[in-house]
Amino acid sequence: MNKILATLIAALFAAGAYAQAPAAAPAKPAPAVAATPAMPAASAPMAKAKPAAMTAEEKAAAKAAKKEKAAAAKKAKADAAAAKKAEAAAKKAEASAKKS
């Protein structure tokens, strides 16, 4: 029974790791060879691609999302603290009940 349980738990972890792994990128074909030789890099510097600038709407949406995330984190922290207090109070009540 222990071996079966261990196998099931191992399979659960393996399935979780598989589900979280990013999808593999499809294989890219080899680039075609040019008939003329390539220009040296020193004579033709490549311009670096710049990321697109965010619009005002996108900035406002990002700011709102950040606020929502912070509020959710704050609420989760408060809920965890309340649960911890409730658990401590329950343990204390249980201990005093055992003494009586």
C-alpha positions in Angstrom: 0.0 0.0 0.0 2.9 2.4 0.8 4.5 1.8 -2.5 1.2 2.5 -4.4 0.7 5.7 -2.4 4.3 6.8 -3.0 3.9 6.1 -6.8 0.7 8.1 -6.9 2.3 11.1 -5.1 5.3 10.9 -7.4 3.0 10.9 -10.4 1.1 13.9 -9.0 4.4 15.9 -8.7 5.5 14.8 -12.2 2.2 15.9 -13.7 2.4 19.2 -11.9 5.9 19.8 -13.2 4.9 18.8 -16.7 1.8 21.1 -16.6 4.0 24.1 -15.5 6.7 23.6 -18.0 6.5 26.1 -20.9 5.6 24.7 -24.3 8.5 23.8 -26.5 9.2 26.2 -29.3 8.6 24.7 -32.8 11.8 23.8 -34.7 12.9 26.7 -37.0 14.1 25.8 -40.4 17.8 26.6 -41.2 18.2 30.0 -42.8 18.8 30.1 -46.5 22.4 30.8 -47.6 22.8 34.1 -49.5 24.5 34.0 -52.8 26.5 37.1 -52.0 28.8 37.3 -48.9 27.5 39.1 -45.9 28.7 42.6 -45.1 31.1 42.8 -42.1 29.4 43.9 -38.8 31.8 46.8 -38.3 30.7 48.6 -41.5 27.0 48.1 -41.0 25.9 48.5 -37.3 22.5 47.0 -36.5 19.9 49.2 -34.9 18.5 47.8 -31.6 14.8 47.2 -31.5 13.1 49.5 -29.0 10.0 48.2 -27.1 6.8 49.9 -28.0 5.8 52.9 -25.8 2.8 52.3 -23.5 -0.2 54.4 -24.2 -1.9 56.4 -21.4 -4.7 53.8 -21.3 -2.2 50.9 -20.9 -0.4 52.8 -18.2 -3.6 53.4 -16.3 -4.6 49.8 -16.7 -1.2 48.6 -15.4 -1.5 51.0 -12.4 -5.0 49.7 -11.6 -3.8 46.1 -11.9 -0.9 46.9 -9.6 -3.2 48.4 -7.0 -5.6 45.4 -7.2 -2.7 43.0 -6.8 -1.4 45.0 -3.7 -4.9 45.1 -2.2 -5.3 41.3 -2.8 -2.0 40.6 -1.2 -2.9 42.9 1.8 -6.2 41.1 2.2 -4.6 37.7 2.0 -2.0 38.7 4.6 -4.8 40.0 6.9 -6.8 36.8 6.4 -3.8 34.7 7.2 -3.2 36.6 10.4 -6.8 36.3 11.4 -6.8 32.6 10.8 -3.6 32.2 12.8 -5.2 34.1 15.7 -8.3 32.0 15.5 -6.2 28.8 15.5 -4.2 30.0 18.5 -7.4 30.9 20.3 -8.9 27.4 19.5 -5.8 25.7 20.8 -5.8 27.7 23.9 -9.5 26.9 24.5 -8.9 23.3 23.8 -6.0 23.2 26.3 -8.1 24.9 29.0 -10.9 22.5 28.3 -8.5 19.5 28.8 -7.4 21.0 32.1 -10.9 21.3 33.4 
